[in-house]
Amino acid sequence: MLAAVSPALCGQQESLQQMISRSLAVAERQCIALGRTAEVKDSVLPRTFTGRRVRMAGYKSWICGFYPGTLWLLYGYSGNDTLRALAEKFTARVEPAKRLKNTHDLGFMLYCSFGNGYRLTGNRHYLDVMAEGARNLAGRFNERVGAIQSWGTSRKWQFPVIIDNMMNLEFLEFMAKETGNLRYDTLARRHSNTTMANHFRRDYSSYHVVSYDTLTGKPNAKHTHQGYADESAWARGQAWALYGFTMMYRETGVRAYLNHARRVAAYITGVADMPADKVPYWDFDAPGRPDTYRDASAAAIMASAFIELSTLDKSADSSRWLDYGVAQLRSLSSPRYMAEPGRNGCFVLMHSVGNMNKRSEVDAPLSYADYYFVEALLRLKKVIDGQG
Ligand code: GLY
């Protein structure tokens, strides 16, 4: 059925079903083994593997929800009780994050973990945890700016908003529907509109950080933090943009978000020196290309977003988005990026870049690369099964 939609998908290679089953089997094995390493340590969650050691993070880190979230996604796929037990254990470690007021990352932290857990188990406590977190996230919204503040005020930035922040809106949309508190939906739409107006260049590449003047509500700085330069296209930022506007269209049906996601998708797919395997350099404009690092996490996030966009965009471009996401998944599922079971500190994907400017987590596995890789595989499975 899928082959009829997308001829590029019927080559002589491993079938997509086989690729999905094989990769999810590796992910399941790795995540269970990683859980055995991590469960004996108190209160922490897996983050990366560097210097031959699995590195952990506490509940205050933006990445804390991804490992439990991956366990939940895999549990939803296989029903394996070991995965569920680990998911419950590690989700509980994230709970104190619900009280944080100094970060915008509460969607990443709570929705990936408690959100997936609630979807699969109906556990009401999980909803209570999310309700507290959503109140704190909404508390960071500024009426004059029309956006949620990402990071604290600094000498450099009065009211910084990063493109990543689009990802936290899915949490607000979910809570709006679940609780009937429509303010969450209003804030998510206003944040999206403000971001659409100020975060993008003429070619629809995205700035990383836009800071606003809280007296006028207008942007007064456009910078990077994790990218190569203020005017460059940090790869993961482009992935967050594509995913964020695709998700906002799914949640609201607002046509402007679909149009925006399509423009971002056209920009990404049109990048002239994107590597043939479609796993981007850590920054599209990184110096030293092609001899610089790739970012598998950006490819995984993009793949998940492209597959979703292909299901929402009813235009002739739909198969183009699907083909791109599939190509990225084929690369990520290959030995070049997917680790052999038992290696890579038991993370699934190799070769991501956390923060090049700080020389932190460069060419390393990352818990969020694994989360979006598994999510993308499951989204593709749904498309193939005809439920996409
Ligand atoms: N949200 C932080 C990052 O993408 O690195």
Boltz pocket constraint, residues with backbone or C-beta under 6 A from the ligand:
constraints:
  - pocket:
      binder: B
      contacts: [[A, 62], [A, 164], [A, 226], [A, 236], [A, 354]]
      max_distance: 6.0
